[in-house]
């Protein structure tokens, strides 16, 4: 029982230390002058920029997909027209 009590006290002490460190880290993020906070805010800004870029690229991809589908339809129509004209040319020969 004594060993378990000692282990419990040790774990509680370690938990308090970890909570203090966590609070310090939270406080350092709140202070915009710390290196950690600057890196955090820069990372956040970069993430937002990358998300915007990703959204822009997704929209462009969708536009290109629609354009490609239109071109494929035109190609099929032109192939059919070419076949018709070839057939008419052979017929007139």
Buried (B, 14 or more C-beta within 10 A) or exposed (E): EEEEEEEEEEEEEEEEEEEEEEEEEEEBBEEEEBEEBEEBEEEEEEEEEEEEEEEEEEEEEEEEEEEEEEEEEEEEEEEEEEEEEEEEEEEEE
